Amino acid sequence: HVVPPPSSTIEAYLLLETAHADRQVWVTRQALAHQIIHRNTLTLQYNRLMLEKAQGMLHTADQFVGKVCTTVRQSGVTATFEHAM
């Protein structure tokens, strides 16, 4: 950036304050980026927890299907599905 030399005290003050304000904008953007990363990390951890829960429920459902298949097989009844409209 080319910064023209100030020609008055007020100009010097405003120029310096503007530079400080610009810097603060970048500090804020950096803080926001860190917060977004933190939020995304928490979301990832939550999604992993939900995945583990779903895998457990799927395992339970698979066991139930296996028990039902065994019961049907042992009953000697053929499992057929007739669809009526």
C-alpha positions, 0 to 999 in steps of 0.5 A, spaced: 500 500 500 502 506 498 500 511 504 501 519 502 504 523 508 498 526 512 498 534 511 495 535 518 494 532 525 487 530 524 489 527 517 495 523 521 490 521 526 485 518 521 490 515 517 493 511 523 486 510 526 484 507 519 490 502 519 488 500 526 481 499 524 483 495 518 488 490 523 482 489 527 478 487 522 483 482 520 483 480 527 476 479 527 476 475 521 481 470 524 477 469 530 471 468 526 475 462 522 478 459 529 471 459 531 468 456 525 474 450 525 471 449 532 464 449 531 466 444 525 470 440 529 464 439 534 460 437 529 464 432 526 465 429 533 457 429 534 456 426 527 461 420 529 457 419 535 451 419 531 454 414 526 457 409 532 449 409 535 447 408 528 452 402 527 449 399 534 442 400 532 444 396 525 447 391 529 441 390 533 436 390 527 441 385 524 441 380 530 433 381 530 432 379 523 437 373 524 432 371 530 426 372 526 429 368 520 431 362 524 424 362 527 420 362 521 425 357 518 424 352 524 416 353 524 416 350 517 412 355 514 414 358 508 414 366 508 411 369 502 408 376 501 402 377 497 400 384 495 393 386 494 391 392 491 
